[in-house]
Amino acid sequence: MSSSAQAPSTFTPAQWEEIEREEHDRVYAGMDPFDGSTLRIDPARVMVWEDYCYKAGARPDRGHRTRRLLELIDVENLDGKSILDVGCGIGQYSVFFALKGAIVTAFDISPVGIEQARKLAKVNGVEETCHFEVANASSMPYADETYDMIIYHEVLHHAIKYPRVREETLRVLKPGGRVVISETLRGNALLSLARRFSMAGEEAKGDVILEVEDLRGFAKGFNAYRIEPMSLLFMIKRVVCSHMSNPLVRLLLRTAKKTDDVLFWAFPSLRQLCGECVMIMRK
Ligand SMILES: C[S@@+](CC[C@H](N)C(=O)[O-])C[C@H]1O[C@@H](n2cnc3c(N)ncnc32)[C@H](O)[C@@H]1O
């Protein structure tokens, strides 16, 4: 039976890999990093770009979770650290980490992404410290206990449906090493409903809507982990992201963020309804 006639829930890992490879190959052809119009990466601009979306120059669609991930990996002190960037896409973060002094290995199932990534490393002069290959997180072509840090930047919602990804992550991480993940979460009924409408027809592209329980399951076998859920009212950014140049929209978002801060302070359990998170795990 061809995958187009099958229900997504019955796809095998090999079928998923084919579907996701084709989809990402299509997206990555000719793509420039960080939504810019050049292959050159300016690390200072990346830090501004990854800030809250209501700030001038910040990315409109996401907000702050990547910036928090960068804080958790101590991005200003990466000199000589070995990083594995899982599902690196066009390698924009891999090259950014290499520009910050890390020794980076990165892989993705998309050959087009990896071709772009190699070009990106060359243009930015880090081809000696930033290596890419086509691979699946199910079977990482690396030796045991190799990396200080493993990054899953917006990847786990794809990779989690493949077998052995957690085991492979544990295997290639050094003892005491850390895994840092940024992701969206199912969050709450209202967010789920909004997602059902905004993602209608996208189900067969392989996105798993993650629950906190999925993250806890992924942390099994690690010595310690912490999930930092974020954004409740602030998730409205997803609805208004195409109007970010409007100062009233930016004010609304700033207010939503401040209101979240107060709500979380007053009612910490509300965090379980949040729509995004970062997670850090230590081996
Ligand atoms: C949303 S993109 C994020 C790309 C990149 N991390 C970034 O933030 O720019 C998700 C990526 O994960 C890759 N991917 C999905 N499942 C994978 C797997 N099992 N092994 C390796 N890469 C995978 C996809 O091909 C895609 O490039």
The ligand as an SDF file (V2000), in Angstrom:
LIG
                    3D

 27 29  0  0  0  0  0  0  0  0999 V2000
   11.7350   21.7720   12.6790 C   0  0  0  0  0  0  0  0  0  0  0  0
   13.1890   21.1830   11.8900 S   0  0  0  0  0  0  0  0  0  0  0  0
   14.4590   21.8970   12.9500 C   0  0  0  0  0  0  0  0  0  0  0  0
   15.7870   22.0410   12.2390 C   0  0  0  0  0  0  0  0  0  0  0  0
   16.9080   22.6440   13.0540 C   0  0  0  0  0  0  0  0  0  0  0  0
   17.1340   21.9560   14.3030 N   0  0  0  0  0  0  0  0  0  0  0  0
   16.6420   24.1250   13.3090 C   0  0  0  0  0  0  0  0  0  0  0  0
   16.1310   24.4330   14.3900 O   0  0  0  0  0  0  0  0  0  0  0  0
   16.9330   24.9330   12.4320 O   0  0  0  0  0  0  0  0  0  0  0  0
   13.2180   19.4680   12.3440 C   0  0  0  0  0  0  0  0  0  0  0  0
   14.3680   18.6990   11.6750 C   0  0  0  0  0  0  0  0  0  0  0  0
   14.4890   17.4040   12.2480 O   0  0  0  0  0  0  0  0  0  0  0  0
   14.8570   16.5030   11.2140 C   0  0  0  0  0  0  0  0  0  0  0  0
   14.5240   15.1510   11.6780 N   0  0  0  0  0  0  0  0  0  0  0  0
   13.3040   14.6540   11.9350 C   0  0  0  0  0  0  0  0  0  0  0  0
   13.3890   13.4010   12.3980 N   0  0  0  0  0  0  0  0  0  0  0  0
   14.7120   13.0930   12.4310 C   0  0  0  0  0  0  0  0  0  0  0  0
   15.4300   11.9420   12.8010 C   0  0  0  0  0  0  0  0  0  0  0  0
   14.8130   10.8420   13.2460 N   0  0  0  0  0  0  0  0  0  0  0  0
   16.7710   11.9610   12.7200 N   0  0  0  0  0  0  0  0  0  0  0  0
   17.4150   13.0660   12.2610 C   0  0  0  0  0  0  0  0  0  0  0  0
   16.7760   14.1950   11.8850 N   0  0  0  0  0  0  0  0  0  0  0  0
   15.4450   14.2090   11.9720 C   0  0  0  0  0  0  0  0  0  0  0  0
   14.0520   16.9820   10.0290 C   0  0  0  0  0  0  0  0  0  0  0  0
   14.5540   16.5200    8.8060 O   0  0  0  0  0  0  0  0  0  0  0  0
   14.1870   18.4970   10.1930 C   0  0  0  0  0  0  0  0  0  0  0  0
   15.3090   18.9970    9.5210 O   0  0  0  0  0  0  0  0  0  0  0  0
  1  2  1  0
  2  3  1  0
  2 10  1  0
  3  4  1  0
  4  5  1  0
  5  6  1  0
  5  7  1  0
  7  8  2  0
  7  9  1  0
 10 11  1  0
 11 12  1  0
 11 26  1  0
 12 13  1  0
 13 14  1  0
 13 24  1  0
 14 15  1  0
 14 23  1  0
 15 16  2  0
 16 17  1  0
 17 18  1  0
 17 23  2  0
 18 19  1  0
 18 20  2  0
 20 21  1  0
 21 22  2  0
 22 23  1  0
 24 25  1  0
 24 26  1  0
 26 27  1  0
M  CHG  2   2   1   9  -1
M  END
$$$$
